Amino acid sequence: MSNDRTERLVNLVLCLLSSRRFQTSSRIARTVPGYEHNLDDKKAHDAFQRKFERDKAELRRIGIPLQSGVDYLGDGEPGYRIARSDFELPQIEFTDAEAAAVAAAARLWQQPELQSGSSDALRKLRAAGIDVESHAAASPVKSLPGAEAALAPFLEAVASRRAVVFDYLGSRDESAQQRRIQPWGCAAWRGRWYVAGHDLDREAQRCFRLSRITGKVRLTGPEGAFTIPEDVDVLAFASESEARQLPSRATVLVRPKRAWGVRRRADQIGPRTAEGDHACFSYTDTAATAAWIASFGADVLVLDPPELVKETIACLQALVDEEETP
């Protein structure tokens, strides 16, 4: 549709919404930009009538409830109008649970790449009288700094159906390995983002945790290169991937007579030294375990594995940065 016709249709809708009275075609020809013509010129008036009929059909085709009738105060000429009650959307009403979900989503999507869209959505909800900020405190959302950089390019790749290349450090990998996938979608499961898709090198379905991606995610190949299966359930892939994860062993140094929560969880304690006691326990969730250890501060020092050491340092640094931020 041309810009001129789009502008003319918008003007026509505004005209028909502006009054409860039926607007005759002659009045529309005089007042709506885009229909100007000499009413005494039969050829020009016939062209207007054809244009007006096409525009009425287009409005009805896109679902605008165009009414026709005769204004009892007029001269009996048929006219047209759009009833506001039929045209306007109903008032938006959220339950407390739905408003809390919106507030949680708004807090989650605060990374710079996605902040503009979430801000626009919140602004429209507030304009409609929906209070979502008051529910934010009841819906805490875990910060996902490791996944932020990877999330936006994955969403772009899913929308454009392009393959992606990235380096991935699995829980059992000593170094990051390059992976190539056709992404089907992203989902959050228990505070972590995942992407599921078809692994081009292994010719199989795979699911990856975004926080394990190192470096940048690079889009490659043409758009529309693949089709996403209709029955794909990324959330199910994420939960199954988490369930299949093998437990890891953590070794930490606990200061004497401190961090009793760590001691209770440990299935092995010793040797005991002047600096503290070595404690070992099993875990499957690196991020959650690191956050838990970081809550003990200087009373616990992670010794092994390196992945847990790195994640715990990142958690502690995040706490320091938060304290230093005015």
N, C-alpha and C positions, 0 to 999 in steps of 0.2 A: 504494500500500500504506500502511495506517495505521501510525502510530508504535507502537501497541500490538502489532500483528501483527509488525512488524519486530523489536521488542524480544523478543517471544516466540520468533521463529525464531532469533535470536542465542542466546538462552538454551538452546534445544533443541540447537543445534549444539555449544555448549560442553558440555552434558551428554553428548552422544553421543561427543564427543572425549575425555572425561575418563577413560574406562575401556575396557579391551580386551574386557570382557564385554558381552554383548548386554543392553540395557536394555529391560525389558518396558514395555508401555504403562501398566500400573498404577504402576510405579515412576516413570515419567516424569510421570504425573499428580500424584504426591506431591511430586516434587522440582523440577520446572520451573515457575518463575513464569509465570502466564498460563493454566495448565491446572487451577488449583485448583477442586475441586468435591467434593461429598459422594458417595463411591463407592457408598453404599447407595441413592442416589437414581437410579433407572433413567433417568428423563428427563434429568437432568443428565449422567449417564454417557454416554448416547447422543449428547448434544450435544458432549461432549468427544471421542468417537470420530470424529464427523464433522469437527470442527475439526482433530484430529490427522491424519486422512487428507488433508485439504486441505494441511496444512503439510508432510507428507511429499512430496506431489506437487510442491509449490512448491520444496522443496530439490532434488529430482531435476531439476526444470525448469531451475534456474539452475546445474546442473552439480556439485552437491555429491554425492559418491559414498556414498549411504546404503546400508548393507548390512543384510540381515535374516537371522536365524538363531535357533537355540535354544542357550541356555547349558547346557552339560552339567552344571553345578553347580546349576542352578535346578530349577524344578518342571515344566519342559517347555513353559512358555508362550513363544511366539515373542517375539523382541526385536529391537532395532535398535542399530547402532553406526556410527561413521565411522572408518575406518582412517586414522591420521595419514599413513602412507606414500602414500596415495592423495589425501589432502586438501591436504597442504602442498606449496608450490612447491619445485621442485628447487633445489639450491644454485646461486647465480649465479656464473659463472666468466667472466672477461674475459681475452682475450689482451692482451699488452702494448700493441698498437696500439689496441685498443678502450678500454682503460683510459686511454691517452693522449688519445683523442678525448673521453672523458668529462671529463677534467681540463681540456682546452682549452675545452670548452663551458662548464664551471663558471666559468672565469676570464672568459669572454666575457660571460656573463649576470650581471654584477655591478652593473648599474645598479639604483637603489633600487626601480624599478617591478617588477623581475623577480627581485630577490635572494631573496625569501622562498621562491619555488618551487624555485630551484636549491639553496638551503640544505637544504630538506626532502629533495630527491632525494639529495644527497650524504650526509646523515645516514642515510638508509635503506641506501645502498650500504655505508657503513662498518659499520652494524649487521650486514650480511650478510657482513662480512669482506673487502670489496673495498677495496683500497688504491688510491686515485686520486691522492692528493696527491703521491706519489713520482714520478708521471709528468708533473706539471705543468711542471717545469723544462724537460723535453724538448719541450714543445709550446707555444712562445710564441704569444700571440695579440695582434694589434695592437689597441691601444685605439681606440675609436671614439666620442670625445666628441661629435662633430657629429651622429651618428646616434642617440644614446641617447634624446633627447627625442622623436624622431619614431617610433621603433620600437614602443613600447608602444601608442600609439593606432592604429597600422596593424594590429597583431596583433589588437586589440580589434575593429577594423572588419572584418577578414577573418572573425573568428569570428561576428560578429553580422550579416554581410552588409549593412553600411551603407556609404554613399558617404562620401568624405572631401573636404575642401577644404584647400588649402595653397598657399603662395607658393613658387615654384621659380625658382632662378637657374641657368639653363642655361649651358653653357660659352661660348656665343656671345651670351648676353643681356646687355644693359647694365644692366637692372634686373629685379627679380623679377617673375614673371608668375603670376597666380592659375591654379591647375589644379584640376579636379574629376574624380575617378576613382572607379570601383568596384574596390577592390583585390582581387586574386586570391590574393596571397601575398607573403611576403618571403623573401629569400635572401641569403647572404653570398658574394661572389665576390672573391677576391684581397684579403681584408681590408676590404672595403667592403660595406655593406648596400644592397640594392635592393628596390624594390617594383614589382610588375607588375600591370597591370589594364587596365580599359577606360576610356579617356578620354572623358568625357561631352561635352565641347565639340568635340573633333575626331572623335568617333565612330570611334575606332580603338584598337588595342592599343598601349599605351605602357609603357615601363620608366623608372623614375626612381631616381637615386642619392640616398639619404637625406641624405648630407652636404651636398647642394645645396639642401636645404629651409631656408627662412628663416621664422622665427616658429613658431607652433603649428600642429599638424595638428588640424583640427576635424571631428568626425563630424557628419554631417547626414543627414536623411531617416529613414524608418522602418527597422526591422530586417527582414531577409529580403527586401530590395529587389531582389536579383539572385541569379543562380546561377553558381557558379564552374565553368568548363568542366572536364570530367573529364580531358582530356589536357593540362592546363596544366603547363608546365615553367618555373617562375620562374627557376631557375638558368640555363637556356638563354637566356632573355630577357636576363639580366644579362650573360652573356658576349658575346652578340651586340651588345648596346648598347655595351659597352666597345670591341668590335672596330670598330664604326662611328664611334667618336669621332674627329673630325678633330684633327690635331696643333696645338698652340699654340706660339708663339715666346716664349722667355724672354730677358730682357736683365738681366744682373747686373753688378755692379761687384766685381772681384776685386782684393784688395790685392796690391801688387807682390811677386812671388816667393812667392806663397802659393796654396793651394787648387789644386794641380796636377791633381787629379781633375776639377775644373770646367773647367780649361783644355783637358784632353784631350777632353772631351765637346763643347766649343764648336766650331762650324763657322765662326764668325766672331769675330775678336778685334780690338778697336779701336773708338774711338780710345783711346790710352794717355794717362793724366793722372797728376799727382802723387799723387792719391788712390788710383789703381788703374787697372786695364784693364777696359774694357767687353767682355763676352763674351756671345754669343748662341748659343742651341741650341734644338732642338725637343723637345717632350714631349707626352704625352697624359694622364698621370695626375698631376693637380694635387697630391693629398695625398702621394703617394709622392715626387714631385719636391721638394715643400716640406720633407718630412722629411729628404731627402738634402742639400738646401742647408743646412738648419739644423744638420746635423752638422759643418759647417765653421765654425760660430760667427761671430765678428766678421770673419772673413776674406772673407766674401761678403755683399754687400748686394743684395737683389732690387730692381730698378727697374721692371720691367714683365713681365707684365700685372698689373693690380690684384688679380685673384683669387689669383695666386701670391704676391703681396706679403702679402695678408691671411692666407693659409694658413701661410706661413712664420713670420709673427709669432706666430700661434697655437701653432705647434710650439715656438718658442723660449720662449714664455710657459709652456707646459706643462713644459718642461725646468726652468725657474726654479722653478715651483711644486713640482716633484718634489724638487728639491734643498733647498727650504725646509721640506718636510714632515719632521717628526721620524721 
